[in-house]
Amino acid sequence: MGDFIKYLFIFSCLWSANSFAITQTQWDGNFRVEELGEELNDGSQVFLQYNLKIDSKNNRASLSMTTWHAGITCIGDYSLKIN
């Protein structure tokens, strides 16, 4: 009976640890989007490149951006919430 209780305790600990672990999702990784915008008065063209890194295991997302002639950016680190 004592061994049964011991194995039951170990099994329940392993089960609870695995049931709350967040695994990697299909969205994890590095992504890049490039956008060419309108032509400006000086003949140049607006260029935007977004680099998004998603790490669901640590509930983090980071957005960096390379741009020419774009005034508004969303650069920064974000917290992820998986629904």
Buried (B, 14 or more C-beta within 10 A) or exposed (E): EEEEEEEEEEEEEEEEEEEEEEEEEEEBEEEEEEEEEEEEEEEEEBBBEBBBBBBBEEEEBBBBBEBEEEEEEEEEEEEBEEE
